[in-house]
């Protein structure tokens, strides 16, 4: 189960990373939005690994989500205020992150 969740977390970052392979500079808002989404995904991965190794119980999911969910919302907000082709990917990744947080909190 942990491997499946880790794969889902990694796959959720793919839409935000697509603009990295296009030519041209990316705005500061892109980097801020992606950084917030990456923070949230990192928290998700750390939580899933800690639960899989029995270092934490599922009861800690709300504590991790209390930082991860606002990071996703911040990423969506920053991406929506930006301009350029990167907005859709930088909005989709944290949106998927919110769904993953909902699953992790619901598993509790």
Secondary structure, 3 states (H helix, E strand, C coil): CHHHHHHHHHHHCHHHHHHHHCCCCCCHHHHHHHHHHHHHHHHHHHHHHHHHCCCCCHHHHHHHHHHHHHHHHHHHHHHHHCCCCCHHHHHHHHHHHHHHHHHHHHHC
